[in-house]
């Protein structure tokens, strides 16, 4: 029980520390905005706790993600905006344990990441597609997520994750709306259905 209380306290502290993140617009301008709270899964049994990052570290994480995106998918990169960045550690809240390898027990699990009310919600609508650029040590895996609202009417991003490390959440804009992306074709096309996961090297 003491362990669970300790994890709860650590999580609460990380919530406060992890809120001030740096967002990057498609035109390259920067704006400091609140970002994601911690992610939760399995009715709170698992928590992805956002580590404390300095402003410089947050900017570097966002810069790296956008540089990679513009290099590998230039047509998408020029239309992309970063919603939030974070570096997460996985906590087994049920048993009060830190999962040191960052791998989700049992494989892919749907996590819900709460967004602060001050996040730029341009183009947001329930069911819109957001993407998580997940650092894999060499590049980024592209994971499809969904923007929706929780039971209290707050915006959240839901995405299936099987491990945790630095992540940049992005939205891709076209004519003021968030659009899905055909990663194979490297184009912004609101009529296409996105590939669920694309290789950072081949796009397949």
Secondary structure, DSSP 8 states (H G I E B T S, - for coil): -HHHHHHHHHHHHHHHHTSEEEEE-TTS-EEEEE-EEEEEEGGGTEEEEE----HHHHHHHHHHHHHHHHHH-HHHHTTEEEEEEEEEEEEETTTTEEETT-B-TTS-EEEEEEE-TTS--TT--TT-EEEEEEE-SSSEEEEEEEEEE-TTS-EEEEEEESB-SEEEEEEEEETTEE--EETTTTEE-TTS---SEE-TTT--
